[in-house]
Amino acid sequence: MAESPTAAPSPRTAEAPKAMTANRLSDGAVVYLTLAHTWSDRFEDAHASAEPAELAGFEATALEAVRARVVVGTYLFAVAIEVDGRLTPLSQRERIRAAGPTVGTDLVPSTQAA
């Protein structure tokens, strides 16, 4: 099976782009840091960068959210940026987290509750 085409990392850095993830403290949901530095439970909303200054900004936002008890377990993870701009997690762990729960799928997430 052919690999999907991805954009190459910036010539100024050999590092793969990274996105920030965490778990929302109120319900444990996997969340991602967006371009607006807010948290979304949709992987499609995640923002990624390979630029050290922007990654430092991600970490500062994450630390502030941990201190405010909004999220826990923050960390950066590597992604590929597809030609169409979509992100693809590089690790199996993050592909599973981005796809959603693997058990209890008959339960309604709190964001969809009536």
N, C-alpha and C positions, 0 to 999 in steps of 0.2 A: 504494500500500500504506500502510495506516495505521500511524503510529508506535505503539509500545507505551507504555502509560501509565507514567510515572515519578513518583517522589516529588520534590517541589520541594526545592531546597537550603534549609537552615535560614534563617529570616528574619534571623538575626544575621550571615549571611555570604552573599555573592553567588557565592562560589566553588563549583564542582562538587565533590562528594565525591571523595576520592582513595584509592587503594589503593597498597601498596608491592609492588614486584616486584624480582626479581634472578635470577641464575643460580647454581645450586648448584655449588660449586667441584669437588666430587668427581666429578660426571658431566655437568655443563653443563645440567642440566634447568632449565626455567623454574619458579620458585617464587614463592609469594605469602605475605605476612605475615598471620598469623591474629590473631584476637581475643586469643589467649593469648600473642602475640608469639613464636610459633614459625613455622617455614617449612613450607609444604605445596606439593606439586606439583599440587594440585587447585585450580583457580580458584574453585570453589564454596566453598572454605574461607577465601578472602580476606576481610579485614575492611576496611571503608572508613569514612572520616570526612571532614567538612568543617571540623571544629573545629581551629583552629591549635594548641592545646596537645596534642591527640591526634596530629596530624600530626608535631609535634616529637618526640613519643614514638616514632612509627614511624621517624623518621630516626635517633634515638638507638639504637634497637634494630638498625637496619640497619648503622649505623657499627660497632657492637660486633661484629656478625656478620662484617663485612668484616675487621676487625682480628683476629678469631679464625679467619679463613680458612675460613669456612663458606660464604659467598656472595661473589659479585662483581657489579659493575654494577647496584647498587641505584638505584632511582628511583621517584618517585610518578607515578601516571597517573590521569587523570580517569575516573570511572565514573558511570553513572546507577544509582540504586537503584530497582528496579521496585516496584510496589505490593505484590507478594508477598514483598519483601525481597531477592530475588536481585539480584546486581550484573551490569551490562552494561558492558563497556569502551566508551568513546566513540570511540577512534581505531581505524582499520583495523589498524594495527600490533598493538595490544593484543588485538583480536578474534582475529587470527591466532595470536598467542602463547598465548592462552587455549584455543584449539581444539586445540593440540598440533602436533606436527611435520607439515610438509607434504611431506617427503621421508623415505625410510628407514622408512616405516611398517610394513614387514615385520619390523623389528627389535623385540625384546622389551625394554621399558625395564628398567633395573636393579632397579626396585622390584617388578617382576613376575617376575624370573628365579627359576628353581626352586632 
